[in-house]
Amino acid sequence: MARFLGKDQGATLLEFGIMLPVALMLLLGIAEGARFVAAKQAITTASREAARYGSTIGETGGIPHYADCAAIRTRATGSTPFELTDTDILITYDNGPTTTQIGLCPTTGPLADPAVIQSGDRIVVTVSRPFTSSLPFIGSVFDMEISATDHRTILKGDL
């Protein structure tokens, strides 16, 4: 018995075998968390850039920026590395934080009646995209909808 008590030749290998899966899970979890944060930041940037464009003074092809739904969506899709569809971007208009919606941009074409929007109204851009984990063993822990909303006050050029 005394000859076995002093020998620990396989203990290091056993400890390594126990800790390796834990360390790998930790590192992969950190990487997946970083992917989520990067996706959230990209979606936030897309909504901010689209709302910023929609609130600027100017016209493109006779359509005011705030009513040019296609250009607003293009601004959103151009500022993120993700593939966004037109249905991922919701563009609405209201009079302020506690008011109801006064307009909605269609997924194709410009705003139907730009005269409804007045100086001081807000453009509200919401960008949503599903986030799916790339790690099969995590499952649905990281599967969720990432969404960001940005709103800006519209100032028409006729002030």
C-alpha positions as a Markdown table, in Angstrom:
| # | Residue | x | y | z |
|---|---|---|---|---|
| 1 | Met | 0.0 | 0.0 | 0.0 |
| 2 | Ala | 2.8 | 2.4 | 0.8 |
| 3 | Arg | 4.2 | 2.1 | -2.7 |
| 4 | Phe | 0.9 | 3.4 | -4.3 |
| 5 | Leu | 0.5 | 6.4 | -2.0 |
| 6 | Gly | 3.5 | 8.3 | -3.2 |
| 7 | Lys | 2.7 | 8.0 | -6.9 |
| 8 | Asp | 0.6 | 10.5 | -8.8 |
| 9 | Gln | 1.7 | 9.9 | -12.3 |
| 10 | Gly | -1.8 | 9.8 | -13.9 |
| 11 | Ala | -3.3 | 12.5 | -11.7 |
| 12 | Thr | -2.2 | 15.4 | -13.9 |
| 13 | Leu | -3.7 | 13.7 | -17.0 |
| 14 | Leu | -6.9 | 13.0 | -15.2 |
| 15 | Glu | -7.2 | 16.6 | -14.0 |
| 16 | Phe | -6.6 | 17.9 | -17.5 |
| 17 | Gly | -9.2 | 15.5 | -18.9 |
| 18 | Ile | -11.8 | 16.9 | -16.4 |
| 19 | Met | -10.9 | 20.6 | -16.9 |
| 20 | Leu | -10.5 | 20.6 | -20.7 |
| 21 | Pro | -14.3 | 20.4 | -21.5 |
| 22 | Val | -15.1 | 23.0 | -18.8 |
| 23 | Ala | -12.4 | 25.4 | -20.2 |
| 24 | Leu | -13.6 | 24.8 | -23.8 |
| 25 | Met | -17.2 | 25.5 | -22.8 |
| 26 | Leu | -16.2 | 28.7 | -21.1 |
| 27 | Leu | -14.2 | 29.9 | -24.1 |
| 28 | Leu | -16.9 | 29.0 | -26.6 |
| 29 | Gly | -19.5 | 30.7 | -24.4 |
| 30 | Ile | -17.4 | 33.9 | -24.3 |
| 31 | Ala | -17.1 | 33.8 | -28.1 |
| 32 | Glu | -20.8 | 33.2 | -28.5 |
| 33 | Gly | -21.5 | 36.1 | -26.1 |
| 34 | Ala | -19.2 | 38.3 | -28.2 |
| 35 | Arg | -21.1 | 37.3 | -31.4 |
| 36 | Phe | -24.3 | 38.3 | -29.7 |
| 37 | Val | -23.0 | 41.7 | -28.6 |
| 38 | Ala | -21.6 | 42.4 | -32.1 |
| 39 | Ala | -25.0 | 41.5 | -33.6 |
| 40 | Lys | -26.8 | 43.7 | -31.2 |
| 41 | Gln | -24.5 | 46.6 | -31.9 |
| 42 | Ala | -24.9 | 46.1 | -35.7 |
| 43 | Ile | -28.7 | 46.1 | -35.4 |
| 44 | Thr | -28.6 | 49.3 | -33.2 |
| 45 | Thr | -26.4 | 51.0 | -35.7 |
| 46 | Ala | -28.7 | 50.1 | -38.6 |
| 47 | Ser | -31.7 | 51.6 | -36.8 |
| 48 | Arg | -29.8 | 54.7 | -35.8 |
| 49 | Glu | -28.5 | 55.4 | -39.3 |
| 50 | Ala | -31.9 | 54.8 | -40.9 |
| 51 | Ala | -33.6 | 57.2 | -38.5 |
| 52 | Arg | -30.8 | 59.7 | -39.0 |
| 53 | Tyr | -31.3 | 59.7 | -42.7 |
| 54 | Gly | -35.1 | 59.9 | -42.4 |
| 55 | Ser | -34.8 | 63.0 | -40.2 |
| 56 | Thr | -32.5 | 65.0 | -42.5 |
| 57 | Ile | -33.7 | 67.9 | -44.6 |
| 58 | Gly | -33.6 | 67.3 | -48.4 |
| 59 | Glu | -35.1 | 65.4 | -51.3 |
| 60 | Thr | -34.1 | 62.6 | -53.6 |
| 61 | Gly | -35.9 | 62.5 | -56.9 |
| 62 | Gly | -38.6 | 64.9 | -55.6 |
| 63 | Ile | -39.3 | 62.7 | -52.5 |
| 64 | Pro | -38.4 | 64.1 | -49.1 |
| 65 | His | -35.9 | 62.0 | -47.1 |
| 66 | Tyr | -38.5 | 61.3 | -44.4 |
| 67 | Ala | -40.9 | 59.9 | -47.0 |
| 68 | Asp | -38.4 | 57.9 | -49.0 |
| 69 | Cys | -39.0 | 54.5 | -47.4 |
| 70 | Ala | -36.7 | 52.7 | -49.9 |
| 71 | Ala | -33.8 | 55.0 | -49.2 |
| 72 | Ile | -34.3 | 54.7 | -45.4 |
| 73 | Arg | -34.3 | 50.9 | -45.7 |
| 74 | Thr | -31.2 | 51.1 | -47.9 |
| 75 | Arg | -29.4 | 53.2 | -45.3 |
| 76 | Ala | -30.3 | 50.5 | -42.7 |
| 77 | Thr | -29.1 | 47.6 | -44.8 |
| 78 | Gly | -26.0 | 49.4 | -45.9 |
| 79 | Ser | -24.8 | 50.0 | -42.3 |
| 80 | Thr | -24.9 | 46.4 | -41.1 |
| 81 | Pro | -23.0 | 43.3 | -42.2 |
| 82 | Phe | -26.2 | 41.3 | -41.9 |
| 83 | Glu | -28.7 | 40.5 | -44.7 |
| 84 | Leu | -31.8 | 42.4 | -43.7 |
| 85 | Thr | -35.1 | 42.1 | -45.6 |
| 86 | Asp | -37.6 | 44.9 | -46.0 |
| 87 | Thr | -39.8 | 43.2 | -43.4 |
| 88 | Asp | -37.0 | 43.4 | -40.8 |
| 89 | Ile | -37.2 | 47.2 | -40.9 |
| 90 | Leu | -40.3 | 48.9 | -39.6 |
| 91 | Ile | -40.6 | 52.6 | -40.2 |
| 92 | Thr | -43.4 | 54.6 | -38.5 |
| 93 | Tyr | -44.2 | 58.2 | -37.6 |
| 94 | Asp | -45.7 | 59.7 | -34.5 |
| 95 | Asn | -46.1 | 63.1 | -32.8 |
| 96 | Gly | -44.0 | 62.3 | -29.7 |
| 97 | Pro | -43.2 | 59.6 | -27.1 |
| 98 | Thr | -46.8 | 59.3 | -25.7 |
| 99 | Thr | -48.7 | 59.6 | -29.0 |
| 100 | Thr | -50.1 | 57.1 | -31.4 |
| 101 | Gln | -48.7 | 56.3 | -34.8 |
| 102 | Ile | -49.7 | 58.7 | -37.5 |
| 103 | Gly | -48.0 | 57.1 | -40.5 |
| 104 | Leu | -46.4 | 53.8 | -41.7 |
| 105 | Cys | -43.9 | 53.3 | -44.5 |
| 106 | Pro | -44.9 | 50.5 | -46.8 |
| 107 | Thr | -42.3 | 47.9 | -47.6 |
| 108 | Thr | -42.2 | 49.0 | -51.2 |
| 109 | Gly | -42.4 | 52.6 | -52.5 |
| 110 | Pro | -42.5 | 55.9 | -50.7 |
| 111 | Leu | -44.8 | 57.1 | -48.0 |
| 112 | Ala | -48.4 | 57.3 | -49.4 |
| 113 | Asp | -49.1 | 60.9 | -48.1 |
| 114 | Pro | -46.0 | 62.8 | -47.0 |
| 115 | Ala | -48.2 | 65.8 | -46.2 |
| 116 | Val | -49.4 | 64.0 | -43.1 |
| 117 | Ile | -46.0 | 64.4 | -41.6 |
| 118 | Gln | -45.3 | 67.9 | -40.1 |
| 119 | Ser | -42.2 | 69.5 | -38.7 |
| 120 | Gly | -41.7 | 68.3 | -35.2 |
| 121 | Asp | -43.2 | 64.8 | -35.8 |
| 122 | Arg | -40.9 | 61.9 | -35.3 |
| 123 | Ile | -39.6 | 59.1 | -37.5 |
| 124 | Val | -39.4 | 55.8 | -35.6 |
| 125 | Val | -37.2 | 53.0 | -37.1 |
| 126 | Thr | -37.2 | 49.5 | -35.6 |
| 127 | Val | -34.8 | 46.9 | -36.9 |
| 128 | Ser | -35.3 | 43.3 | -35.9 |
| 129 | Arg | -33.4 | 40.2 | -36.7 |
| 130 | Pro | -33.3 | 36.7 | -35.3 |
| 131 | Phe | -30.1 | 35.6 | -33.6 |
| 132 | Thr | -29.2 | 31.9 | -33.7 |
| 133 | Ser | -26.4 | 30.3 | -31.8 |
| 134 | Ser | -23.7 | 28.6 | -34.0 |
| 135 | Leu | -23.0 | 26.1 | -31.2 |
| 136 | Pro | -25.2 | 23.0 | -31.4 |
| 137 | Phe | -24.9 | 22.0 | -27.8 |
| 138 | Ile | -26.1 | 25.4 | -26.4 |
| 139 | Gly | -29.4 | 24.9 | -28.2 |
| 140 | Ser | -32.0 | 27.6 | -27.8 |
| 141 | Val | -30.3 | 29.5 | -25.0 |
| 142 | Phe | -29.0 | 32.2 | -27.4 |
| 143 | Asp | -31.8 | 31.9 | -30.0 |
| 144 | Met | -33.7 | 35.1 | -29.7 |
| 145 | Glu | -34.9 | 38.2 | -31.6 |
| 146 | Ile | -32.5 | 41.2 | -31.6 |
| 147 | Ser | -34.3 | 44.4 | -32.0 |
| 148 | Ala | -33.4 | 48.1 | -31.8 |
| 149 | Thr | -35.5 | 51.2 | -32.1 |
| 150 | Asp | -34.3 | 54.7 | -32.8 |
| 151 | His | -36.4 | 57.8 | -33.2 |
| 152 | Arg | -35.6 | 61.3 | -34.5 |
| 153 | Thr | -37.5 | 64.5 | -34.9 |
| 154 | Ile | -38.3 | 65.5 | -38.5 |
| 155 | Leu | -37.6 | 69.1 | -39.4 |
| 156 | Lys | -38.9 | 70.1 | -42.8 |
| 157 | Gly | -37.0 | 72.6 | -44.9 |
| 158 | Asp | -39.9 | 75.0 | -45.0 |
| 159 | Leu | -39.4 | 76.4 | -41.5 |
